[in-house]
Amino acid sequence: MGNERLSDAAGEQFPDAATVPFLCECADEFCDGRVRLNRTQWESVAAEPNHYVMVAGHPRSEGEVVVGALAEYELVRKPT
């Protein structure tokens, strides 16, 4: 939810090519990691309802699977 608001706010403030410090979506509820993506990259992840992006090596919840990479970040599929 927080990253959706960031994307909306960034769209009003920055050009599409600018990188935005989105929140790491790992399993650590206290994580303050950031994944710097442009809005097009973020939207490609968000287009899949159970895909998330996180800092590589950060903790995953049970059942989550790394399905790819985007720059130095991991793309993770969470179970539905």
N, C-alpha and C positions, 0 to 999 in steps of 0.2 A: 504494500500500500504506500509506503514512504517513497519508493522509487517511482511510482506512477505520478505522485505529486511533484517530485523533482523533475521528471520529464516534462510535465505540463509547464512548470515554472521556467525551466530552461528554454522551452520553445518560445516563450514570451521575451526572454532576455538575451539569448545567444543564437548565433547562426547554427544551422544543422550540423556543420562540420566541427564545431567546437566540442571539446571533450568536457564531460560533466562528471563530477565525483559521485557516482551512484553508490548506494550502500551495499556492502558485501551481504549476501543472502545465505550465509553459512548457518550452521546449527547453534553457534555460540550466541546466545541472546545478548551478551555484553560486548560483542565484537564491534569495534569501531573502524574496521577496514573499509577501504574505498576501492571501487573498480572504476577507472576512468575510461569512459566510452563516449562516443558521440551518440546523438539521439537515434540515428539510423541503426547503429549497432544494438543499442538498448531495445529498440522496437522489434528487431529481429528475434531477440531472446523472449521478450514479453509476448510475442505473437503466439508462442506455444504456452498454453496455460499452466503446464506443470514443469516448465524449464526455468532455471534460475542461474544467475551468474555469481561467482564467488572468487575470492582470492585463492589461488592454487595452494593446496595443502591445508586449508582450513577445515575444521570438523564438519562432517556430514551426519545427518540423521540416519537411523536405520532404514534401509530400503532405497536410499538415494544412490544414484549411479552417475558417474561422470560420463557424459555422452559426447564431449568435444571440448574445444578450447576456443577462446576469443582473445587474441593478443596473448597476454601472460595469465589470463584468467581461465577458470574452469567453468564449463557449462554443465549443469547438473539437472537430472530429471528426478523429480520427487514422485513417489508412488501416488496414484490417484485413489 
